[in-house]
Amino acid sequence: MEQSQQFDTTEGGGQSLASRVFGVGFRRETYHSLAYLLARFPLGIAYFTVLVTGLSLGVGLVPVVVGIPILAGVLALGGYIGVLEAGLLCRLCGRDVSITLADPNELSVTGYLKTVATTPRNYLLVAFGFVSFVVGIQLFVAITVVFSLGFTLAATPFLYWIPGVEYNLTGLRGTTEVGWLSIDTGSVVGTSINTLPEALAASVVGVVVCLAGLHAVNLSAWLFAELTERVLTSLSE
């Protein structure tokens, strides 16, 4: 099965190192990677909510038999999780991945439930749904923190002089008395930005943070897509 390498941050053909490092923000694949990672958050919540609800109802109603088809339905949903993930890999990652599910229209109810319950990949895809929930939250937090910090620092020269806007990165402010000396705490530890040179330096740091974040996004998306594809293709064999 053909695999695309567009998530590989080391690709670049004849491009120079500078182009690969600083051009990451101008490549379409970078924003596909970002969209793929951000999609993990809402999808993870949806997977978790539906699976937990279905499993809770199914297990609770097993004594009255109704729970058995509900649990089979949860396993069937696991298969559709695989279909959705394969679609994301194709659309956002450029990977040729597909899986085939049992068609309920071609089987009797009993036959369909038996097929769903005896297909190993459905169990693994249910587990994948829970993993996606955990990973999605962590990715969303990391992306939000990194790019909020990066954009805030990058915009420092345009904002630091505005009345009411303060750049105290650690919240340290005021003065400290040392004998007869009065020391500006923020200036000493480098957390207070009050001059244009300081603002420009902070902006450079912000740009570096954003570039590093984009490269990390590409690498993370490639790794997660690679692992997802391996799971889907191995289960399809």
N, C-alpha and C positions, 0 to 999 in steps of 0.2 A: 504494500500500500504506500503510495507516494506521500512524502512528508515535506511540508514547506519549512524553510529555515528563516522566515522573515522575522521571527522573534529573537534570532541569534544576534546579540549585540556586538559580536565580533565581525559580522559581515561588513563588506564595504567594497569588495572588488578592488579596483584601483584607487579608491579614495584615500586621501591622506589621513593621518592620525587626527589632525585638527578637524578635518571635515567630519570624521566619525564621532569625535567627542562633542563638538559644538553644533553639529548639524542634526543632533538627535531631536531637537525641538521642531524641526521643519520636515520630518518624515511622517507620512500618513500612518505607517505601521506603528509608530509610537503611540498615537492616539487610539488606534485599534487595540493596542495592548492595554492602555489605560481604561478603555471602555470594558474590555474583557474582565479586568480585575475588579472594577467597580460593580460590574454585574453580579459578582459573587455575593455581595451584601444583600440586595433584595431577593435574589434567588435562594440564598441560604436561609433567609427568614421564611420564605414561602415553603421551601422543602421541609424545614423544621416544624413549622406550624401544621402542615398537612399530615406529615408522617407521624408526629406525636399524637395528633388528634385521632388518626386512623388506628394506630397501634393501641392507644388507650381504650378506645371503643371496642376494638376487636378482641383484645385480651379480656376486657371486662364482660363481654357478651358471649365468650366461648361456652360457658356452662349452658346457655340456652340456644346453642348451635348457630345463632345469627352471627356470632363473632367470627366464625370460620370464613364465610364469604367476604366479610369486611377485611380480614387479614390478607386474604387472597387479592382483594382490591388494592391494598397497600403495596403488595409485591408487584402488581401490575403497574402501579404508579411509578415504582422504581424503574421499570422499563422505559416509561415515558420520560423520566429524568435523563436516561441515557440518550434518548432521541433529541431532547432539548440541548444537552451538552454537545452532542455531535453537530447540531445545527450551529451552535456558537463557534465551535472550532472551524467549521467551514466558512462562516461569514466573517468572523473577526480575525481568525488565525490563518486562513488560507490553507487549511488542511482537509484532505479528502478522507472523511470519516463518515461512516453510516452504520446503523445497526437495524436489524429486522426484528419486529415483534410479532407475536402470535396474533392472528386476526380473529376477534370474537365472532365476526360474521361467518367465518368458515368452520367454526367448531361449535359443538353443543356447549351448553353452560357447564356441564360437568367436565367435558374435555378441555374447555378453556381454563377452568379453575385448576385442573390437574397440571396443565402445561405451565401455567404461571407459577404454581407452587413447586414444580420440579425443575425450574430453570435457574441454575446457580447464579447467573449474572444479576437477576432481580434482587437477590439478597445483598450482593455487593453494591449494587446501585443505591439501595436504601441506605446502606452504611455511608456511601459517597455523599448522599444528601445531608447527613448529619455532619460529616467532615466539612462540607462546603459551608455550612452554617458557621462553624468555628473559624475556619480560614477567612470567610467573608468579612466577619466582624474585625478581625485583626488587620486585614488588608485595608479596610475602609478607614480605620483609625490611623494606621501608619500613613496612608496617602494624604489624609486630611491634615495631619500634624506637619508632615514634611513640606507640603506645598503651601500651607498657610504660613509657616515660618519663612519659607523661601520667598514667597511673593511679598510678604510684609517687609522683609529686609531689603529686597530689590527695589521697593517703592520708597525707601527711606528718603532719598534726596528730594522727592516731590511732596513729602508729608511732614518731615520733622520740624519745619519752620512754622507750620500752621498753629495758631493759638489753640491750646487745649489738647494738642497731640503731643504725647510724651513717649519717648523710646527708652524705657527703663526695663531692660530685658530680664532682670532678676527681681525687679521690684525694690532694689536698694536705692534709697534716696536720702537726702539730708546730709548732715555733717557729723563728724565724730571728733570729739575733743581729745587731743593727746597732749597733755601738759598745757603749754601756752599756744599749741598749734591747733588750728581748726581745719579738718580735712574733709573735702567733698567725697563721700563714700562712693557715689556712683562713678565719678571720674576716675578714681584710683583703680577700681576693679574693672573699668572699661565697659560698664553696662549702661551708661547714660550717654545718649547721642545728642549733642547740642551744636555741633559745628558742621560745615559743609564737608571738610575732609573726613570726619567721622562718618557722616552720612554716605559718602561715596564708598568708603571702605565697607560699610555695612551692606551697601548695594551689591558690591562685588561678591561678598560672602553669600548674599541671597541668590545671586545668579548661579554660583557654584552649587549651592544646595539644590536649586531647581534642576540643574543639569544632572547632578548625581541622582536625584530622585527619578528623573526620566529614564536614565540608564537602568536604575534598579527596577523600575516598572517593566521595562522591556525584558530584563532577565527573569523577573518573577513570573511574568505572563508566559514566557517561553517554557519555564520549568513546569508551571501548573498545567499548561496546555499539553506538554509532552507526557506528563504523568496521566492526565485524563485520557489522552489518546491511547496510551498503552493499556489502561484499564478497559476502555471500550473495545479495542481491537482484540485483546486477549480473550475477552468474554465472548467475542463473536466467532471465535475459531471453534 
